[in-house]
């Protein structure tokens, strides 16, 4: 899997495109408000740069460009989390999980889900041996 690390604004734009599937510059800008007060040209420039990087593509509808993501959300998430684990925890997944569990409020349902995910991974690893 190719590593994809998105900057904060790029990730925010991608989240809009993943949610909407297709969006114009104006629609992306509107979706980012009120948290981000960005000029129309700023969003358009960022989308152009993201297109040059191969992250998004567009089709023209009259005088308006309609953008869509070329990246799969799950792959980007996995790549960014893997990169974070490598950079901050030297690849130690247990240390990463300890920090997450200590730093976040976790419900009993979330703990049960994590336990199930760990059990599933253990079974998968035994099966692969």
Order of alpha helices (4+ residues) and beta strands (2+ residues): alpha-beta-alpha-alpha-beta-beta-alpha-alpha-alpha
